[in-house]
Amino acid sequence: MNNQKFINKFSAAFFILVVIKVIALLAQLFHQSFWSVVGTLLIFIIIAFIIFIVITRLEDKEKEKNIHGKRGAASGGNFYVESTLFDKIRNKYEDLAQSYIREKDYRKAAKVYINLLRDNYRGAKILEEGGFYNEAAVIYLNKLKNKSEAAHCYEKAKQYRKAIELYKELEHKEKVGDLYREINDPKNANTYYQMVVDDYVKNNQMVKGSLIYRKKMEMPEEAQQILLRGWEADKDAFNCLNNYFANIFDVKNLEHEIQTIYQKTPSEKKIMYLEALKYEFKKDPYLQGTTRNIAYEIIAEKIGSHSEIVNELKYFNPHDDVILKDISRYKTGRNKMFRN
């Protein structure tokens, strides 16, 4: 098929398509509002007119080529004509869509992308940008099969129950809990939050589990218990202990917990306990006596096997120059002993 025949057949097919489309639009009058159908019809007429102009120009160019005897290879010519035609049509659609966006007419812009350019994703994004979240969600869900984006749009549209169902399918348990809390359903919210906590505990992420208990379930005692379990079971032990102490705001209760946990701390974890005491020493002058005494006990116990632990004394005596000299003398004496 030469170029002229291709254009003629394309023109005929386009004319038939226009007739069918007009009939279909008129049929929509039975189940849509008059102005909605008229608006769509006007858009189609504009686009059809643009395509008609493009086809006419191509026909004129082809006639000029025929007159001057300028013919390309058959296959190459067909490809060039097809590419040029569809590129021009696509560019016209793009320009039309962008003009609608500039006019803040996001629905019409989305129709151009979805119906004419066959770009469902950009159409959905345009609807979302314009605040048409429900319509965008339908495109994401039905045309793109993207449940995550659809759920996000339903959430922004405050269609929380639709979003919840999608997030359940996606197994986003914490988000499900958040949305149940948003609709004042604490029972279901806590059910899903507990699933999140169980997953964190299973993966030895005790601190994250405790934050769900404290921040979202408003269960501070359970949060403390899970941190204590992490410390005792050596599951992210230091961070668990540090957070456990950080959640006690009454200094007298904190002092009591520091002493109580120390009494239960096995020997192999005392150096870690000493590290945690550095933070507690700085919190309040009231705690300094207790934390310093426990630190002295741990240093005395461990100095034989961990000589470098003597350096920790300076953290519990920050303004005592004598301690610094004692540490220096101890290290010097120990070095001499090893040399001898």
SENU-637398 format. One line per 8 residues: their letters; for each residue x, y, z of C-alpha. Coordinates in Angstrom, 1 decimal, decimal comma, m for minus. Layout:
BEGIN
a> X/Y/Z; ...
This chain:
BEGIN
mnnqkfin> 0,0/0,0/0,0; 1,4/3,4/m1,0; 1,2/6,5/1,1; m1,8/8,0/m0,7; m3,8/4,8/m0,3; m2,9/4,6/3,4; m4,1/8,2/4,0; m7,3/7,5/2,1
kfsaaffi> m8,1/4,4/4,1; m7,2/6,1/7,3; m9,5/9,0/6,4; m12,4/6,6/5,7; m11,9/4,7/8,9; m11,7/8,0/10,8; m15,0/9,2/9,3; m16,7/6,0/10,3
lvvikvia> m15,3/6,3/13,8; m16,6/9,9/14,1; m20,1/8,8/13,1; m20,1/5,9/15,6; m18,7/8,1/18,4; m21,4/10,8/17,7; m24,2/8,2/17,8; m22,7/6,8/21,1
llaqlfhq> m22,6/10,2/22,6; m26,2/10,9/21,7; m27,2/7,6/23,2; m25,7/8,8/26,5; m28,5/11,4/26,7; m30,7/8,6/28,1; m28,6/8,1/31,2; m26,5/11,2/31,6
sfwsvvgt> m27,3/14,9/32,0; m27,7/17,0/28,7; m24,9/19,4/29,5; m22,5/16,6/30,4; m23,1/14,9/27,0; m22,8/18,3/25,2; m19,5/19,0/26,9; m18,1/15,7/25,9
llifiiia> m19,4/16,1/22,4; m17,7/19,5/22,1; m14,4/18,1/23,2; m14,7/15,3/20,6; m15,6/17,7/17,8; m12,6/19,9/18,6; m10,3/16,8/18,6; m11,9/15,5/15,4
fiifivit> m11,4/18,8/13,7; m7,7/18,8/14,7; m7,3/15,3/13,2; m9,1/16,3/10,1; m6,8/19,2/9,5; m3,7/17,0/10,1; m5,1/14,4/7,6; m5,9/17,2/5,0
rledkeke> m2,3/18,5/5,3; m0,9/15,1/4,8; m3,0/14,5/1,7; m1,8/17,8/0,3; 1,8/17,0/0,9; 1,4/13,5/m0,6; m0,1/15,0/m3,8; 2,8/17,4/m4,1
knihgkrg> 5,2/14,4/m3,8; 3,3/12,5/m6,5; 3,4/15,5/m8,8; 7,2/15,9/m8,5; 7,8/12,2/m8,7; 9,3/12,0/m5,2; 8,5/8,7/m3,8; 10,4/6,8/m1,1
aasggnfy> 10,6/3,1/m0,7; 7,2/1,6/0,0; 7,8/0,2/3,4; 9,9/3,1/4,7; 7,3/5,6/3,4; 4,5/3,9/5,1; 6,4/3,9/8,4; 7,2/7,5/8,1
vestlfdk> 3,7/8,6/7,3; 2,2/6,5/10,2; 4,8/7,8/12,7; 4,4/11,4/11,6; 0,6/11,2/11,7; 0,3/9,6/15,1; 3,0/11,8/16,6; 1,2/14,9/15,5
irnkyedl> m2,1/13,6/16,8; m0,5/12,7/20,2; 1,1/16,1/20,4; m2,2/17,8/19,8; m3,8/15,7/22,5; m1,0/16,6/24,9; m1,4/20,3/24,2; m5,1/20,0/24,7
aqsyirek> m4,7/18,3/28,0; m2,1/20,8/29,2; m4,5/23,7/28,3; m7,2/22,1/30,4; m4,7/21,7/33,3; m3,8/25,4/33,1; m7,5/26,2/33,2; m7,8/24,0/36,3
dyrkaakv> m10,3/21,7/34,4; m8,7/18,5/35,7; m11,6/16,3/34,8; m11,4/17,2/31,1; m7,6/16,9/31,1; m7,9/13,4/32,7; m10,4/12,4/30,0; m7,9/13,3/27,3
yinllrdn> m5,2/11,3/28,9; m7,4/8,3/29,6; m9,7/8,1/26,6; m7,5/9,6/23,9; m3,9/9,1/24,9; m4,6/5,8/26,7; m2,4/6,9/29,6; m4,4/5,8/32,7
yrgakile> m1,7/6,6/35,2; m1,3/10,2/34,1; m5,1/10,5/34,0; m5,4/9,3/37,6; m2,6/11,6/38,7; m4,3/14,6/37,2; m7,5/13,7/39,0; m5,6/13,3/42,2
eggfynea> m3,9/16,6/41,7; m7,2/18,3/41,1; m8,7/16,9/44,4; m10,9/14,3/42,7; m9,7/11,6/44,9; m12,7/9,1/44,5; m12,4/9,3/40,8; m8,7/8,8/40,9
aviylnkl> m9,1/5,9/43,2; m11,4/4,1/40,7; m8,9/4,6/37,9; m6,0/3,2/40,1; m8,1/0,3/41,2; m10,0/m0,8/38,1; m7,6/0,2/35,2; m4,2/0,1/36,9
knkseaah> m4,8/m2,6/39,5; m2,8/m0,4/42,0; m4,4/m1,0/45,3; m1,8/1,0/47,2; m2,5/4,2/45,2; m6,2/3,6/45,3; m6,2/3,2/49,1; m4,1/6,4/49,5
cyekakqy> m6,7/8,3/47,4; m9,7/6,9/49,4; m7,9/7,9/52,5; m7,5/11,5/51,3; m11,1/11,5/50,3; m12,0/10,4/53,9; m13,5/7,2/52,5; m11,9/5,4/55,4
rkaielyk> m13,7/2,1/55,2; m12,9/1,7/51,5; m9,3/2,5/52,3; m9,3/0,1/55,3; m10,4/m2,8/53,1; m7,6/m2,2/50,6; m5,0/m1,8/53,3; m6,1/m5,1/54,8
elehkekv> m5,6/m6,8/51,4; m2,1/m5,2/51,3; m1,4/m6,3/54,9; m0,6/m2,8/56,0; m1,6/m3,5/59,5; m0,5/m0,3/61,2; m2,3/1,8/58,6; m5,4/m0,2/59,2
gdlyrein> m5,1/0,5/62,9; m4,6/4,2/62,2; m7,7/4,4/60,1; m9,8/2,5/62,6; m8,7/5,0/65,2; m9,6/7,8/62,8; m13,2/6,5/62,7; m13,3/6,1/66,5
dpknanty> m13,2/2,3/66,5; m10,5/1,7/69,2; m11,3/m2,0/69,5; m10,5/m2,9/65,9; m7,6/m0,4/65,9; m6,0/m2,1/68,9; m6,6/m5,5/67,3; m4,4/m4,5/64,3
yqmvvddy> m1,9/m2,6/66,4; m1,4/m5,8/68,4; m0,6/m7,7/65,2; 2,0/m5,0/64,5; 3,5/m5,4/68,0; 3,6/m9,2/67,6; 5,4/m8,9/64,3; 8,0/m6,5/65,9
vknnqmvk> 8,5/m8,9/68,8; 8,9/m11,8/66,5; 11,7/m9,9/64,7; 13,3/m8,8/68,0; 12,4/m5,2/67,4; 11,3/m4,5/71,0; 11,7/m0,7/70,9; 9,4/m0,4/67,9
gsliyrkk> 6,8/m2,7/69,5; 6,9/m0,6/72,7; 6,3/2,6/70,7; 3,1/1,1/69,2; 1,9/0,3/72,8; 2,8/3,7/74,1; 2,0/6,1/71,3; m0,9/4,4/69,5
mempeeaq> m2,5/2,0/72,0; m2,0/4,2/75,0; m0,8/1,3/77,1; 2,4/2,6/78,8; 2,7/m0,4/81,2; 2,7/m2,9/78,4; 5,3/m0,7/76,6; 7,6/m0,9/79,6
qillrgwe> 7,1/m4,7/80,0; 8,1/m5,3/76,4; 11,3/m3,2/76,9; 12,1/m5,1/80,0; 11,7/m8,4/78,1; 14,0/m7,1/75,5; 16,7/m6,2/78,1; 16,4/m9,5/79,9
adkdafnc> 16,3/m11,7/76,7; 19,2/m9,7/75,2; 17,1/m8,6/72,2; 18,5/m5,1/71,4; 19,2/m5,0/75,1; 20,9/m1,6/75,4; 18,3/0,3/73,5; 15,5/m1,5/75,4
lnnyfani> 17,1/m0,5/78,8; 17,8/3,0/77,7; 14,2/3,5/76,5; 12,8/1,8/79,7; 14,6/4,4/81,9; 13,7/7,3/79,5; 10,0/6,5/80,0; 10,2/6,9/83,8
fdvknleh> 9,7/10,6/84,6; 9,5/10,6/88,4; 13,2/10,6/89,6; 12,4/8,6/92,8; 10,7/5,9/90,8; 13,6/6,0/88,3; 16,2/5,6/91,1; 14,3/2,6/92,4
eiqtiyqk> 14,2/1,0/89,0; 17,9/1,6/88,4; 18,7/m0,2/91,7; 16,2/m3,0/91,2; 17,3/m3,9/87,7; 20,9/m3,7/88,6; 20,4/m6,3/91,3; 19,0/m8,7/88,7
tpsekkim> 21,7/m7,9/86,1; 24,0/m10,9/85,3; 27,7/m10,3/85,4; 28,1/m10,5/81,6; 25,8/m7,6/81,0; 27,1/m5,2/83,7; 29,4/m3,4/81,3; 26,4/m2,7/79,1
ylealkye> 24,5/m1,6/82,2; 27,3/0,8/83,1; 27,0/2,4/79,6; 23,3/3,0/80,3; 24,1/4,6/83,6; 26,1/7,4/81,9; 22,8/8,7/80,5; 21,0/8,5/83,8
fkkdpylq> 23,8/10,2/85,7; 23,3/13,3/83,6; 19,5/13,5/83,9; 19,2/14,8/87,4; 21,5/15,6/90,4; 19,2/13,5/92,5; 20,3/10,4/90,6; 24,0/11,0/90,7
gttrniay> 24,8/9,4/94,0; 23,0/6,2/93,2; 24,4/5,9/89,6; 27,9/6,7/90,8; 27,9/4,0/93,5; 26,6/1,4/91,1; 29,3/2,5/88,5; 32,0/2,1/91,2
eiiaekig> 30,8/m1,5/91,9; 30,8/m2,5/88,3; 34,2/m0,9/87,6; 35,7/m2,6/90,7; 34,3/m6,0/89,6; 35,5/m5,7/86,0; 38,8/m3,9/86,2; 40,8/m7,1/86,5
shseivne> 39,5/m8,5/83,2; 38,8/m5,1/81,5; 41,5/m2,7/82,6; 40,2/0,0/80,2; 37,1/0,3/82,2; 38,9/2,6/84,6; 38,4/5,4/82,1; 34,6/5,2/82,8
lkyfnphd> 35,3/6,9/86,2; 35,6/10,3/84,6; 32,0/10,2/83,3; 30,8/9,9/86,9; 33,2/12,6/88,3; 33,2/15,2/85,5; 34,6/18,0/87,7; 37,1/16,0/89,8
dvilkdis> 40,6/16,6/88,6; 42,0/14,2/91,2; 40,1/11,3/89,6; 41,8/12,1/86,3; 45,2/12,0/87,9; 44,3/8,7/89,7; 43,3/7,2/86,3; 46,6/8,3/84,8
ryktgrnk> 48,6/6,9/87,7; 46,8/3,6/87,5; 47,4/3,2/83,8; 51,1/4,2/84,2; 51,6/1,7/87,0; 49,8/m1,1/85,0; 52,0/m0,4/82,0; 55,2/m0,6/84,2
mfrn> 54,0/m3,9/85,7; 53,5/m5,4/82,2; 57,0/m4,2/81,1; 58,6/m5,7/84,1
